[in-house]
Amino acid sequence: MSRIVQLRILGSFTALLFLAMVIHAAPLKPSIPTIHFTFSEASFNSILAQWQPAGVARFKWHFAIDFPAAIAWKQWFTKAPGEFVAEILLVEKVSRRAHDGVLSRER
């Protein structure tokens, strides 16, 4: 299979993953990018309170789509030396914040 055919297939796969993530996260108000630009615990907690438990669960589930989309993008569409893609999932367990992350290294 030629490189261009591979890129078209993987590009379509990546686009479908991104579209699925957008559709899945659409009901969240405020939207997911809003939480990415919160720089205080109070702002972060305010958004989580607006989302309520069902919205927080939806936000956490979107990482099941987001991680593969980020990795697919890095592996097939960026070739800069030393470039990395990092994702992090923040969770709260018994009033303690923890994280679970994934890192895609350079091919």
C-alpha positions as CSV (number, residue, x, y, z in Angstrom):
1,M,0.0,0.0,0.0
2,S,1.5,3.4,-1.0
3,R,2.2,6.0,1.6
4,I,-0.5,8.4,0.2
5,V,-3.1,5.7,0.5
6,Q,-2.0,5.0,4.1
7,L,-2.2,8.8,4.9
8,R,-5.7,9.0,3.4
9,I,-7.0,6.0,5.4
10,L,-5.4,7.2,8.6
11,G,-6.4,10.8,8.0
12,S,-10.0,9.6,7.6
13,F,-9.8,7.5,10.8
14,T,-8.3,10.5,12.7
15,A,-11.0,12.8,11.4
16,L,-13.8,10.3,12.4
17,L,-12.3,10.0,15.9
18,F,-12.3,13.8,16.2
19,L,-15.8,14.1,14.9
20,A,-17.0,11.4,17.3
21,M,-15.3,13.3,20.2
22,V,-17.0,16.6,19.2
23,I,-20.4,15.0,18.9
24,H,-20.0,13.2,22.2
25,A,-18.9,16.3,24.1
26,A,-21.4,18.7,22.4
27,P,-23.9,18.6,25.3
28,L,-21.3,19.9,27.8
29,K,-21.9,23.6,28.6
30,P,-19.5,25.3,29.2
31,S,-17.6,23.4,26.5
32,I,-14.4,21.3,27.1
33,P,-12.0,24.0,25.8
34,T,-13.3,26.2,28.7
35,I,-11.9,23.8,31.3
36,H,-8.6,23.7,29.5
37,F,-8.2,27.4,30.1
38,T,-9.0,27.5,33.8
39,F,-6.0,28.4,35.9
40,S,-7.5,28.2,39.4
41,E,-9.1,25.5,41.4
42,A,-12.2,27.6,42.0
43,S,-12.8,28.0,38.2
44,F,-12.2,24.3,37.6
45,N,-14.6,23.3,40.3
46,S,-17.2,25.8,39.1
47,I,-17.2,24.2,35.7
48,L,-17.5,20.7,37.2
49,A,-20.4,21.9,39.3
50,Q,-22.2,23.2,36.2
51,W,-21.6,19.9,34.4
52,Q,-23.0,17.9,37.4
53,P,-22.1,14.2,37.8
54,A,-23.4,13.1,34.4
55,G,-21.4,15.8,32.6
56,V,-18.3,15.0,34.5
57,A,-18.7,11.3,33.5
58,R,-19.2,12.4,29.9
59,F,-16.0,14.5,30.1
60,K,-14.0,11.6,31.5
61,W,-15.3,9.3,28.9
62,H,-14.3,11.6,26.0
63,F,-10.6,10.7,26.8
64,A,-11.3,7.2,25.3
65,I,-11.7,9.0,22.0
66,D,-9.2,11.8,22.6
67,F,-6.2,9.6,23.4
68,P,-6.3,7.6,20.2
69,A,-7.0,10.7,18.1
70,A,-4.0,12.5,19.5
71,I,-1.7,9.4,19.0
72,A,-3.0,8.9,15.5
73,W,-2.3,12.5,14.7
74,K,1.2,12.4,16.0
75,Q,2.1,9.1,14.4
76,W,1.0,9.9,11.0
77,F,0.9,13.7,10.4
78,T,3.8,15.2,12.3
79,K,7.4,14.4,11.7
80,A,9.2,17.1,13.6
81,P,12.2,15.6,15.4
82,G,11.8,15.6,19.2
83,E,8.1,16.3,19.0
84,F,5.9,14.5,21.6
85,V,2.1,14.3,22.2
86,A,1.0,14.2,25.8
87,E,-2.5,13.7,27.2
88,I,-3.4,13.8,30.9
89,L,-6.6,12.7,32.6
90,L,-7.3,14.3,36.0
91,V,-9.5,12.4,38.4
92,E,-10.5,13.0,42.0
93,K,-10.5,10.2,44.4
94,V,-11.7,10.7,48.0
95,S,-11.0,14.5,47.8
96,R,-7.5,13.9,46.4
97,R,-6.6,14.8,42.8
98,A,-4.6,12.3,40.8
99,H,-3.7,12.0,37.2
100,D,-3.4,9.3,34.6
101,G,-1.6,10.2,31.4
102,V,-0.3,8.7,28.2
103,L,2.7,9.8,26.1
104,S,3.3,9.1,22.5
105,R,7.0,9.1,21.7
106,E,8.6,10.0,18.5
107,R,8.5,7.3,15.8
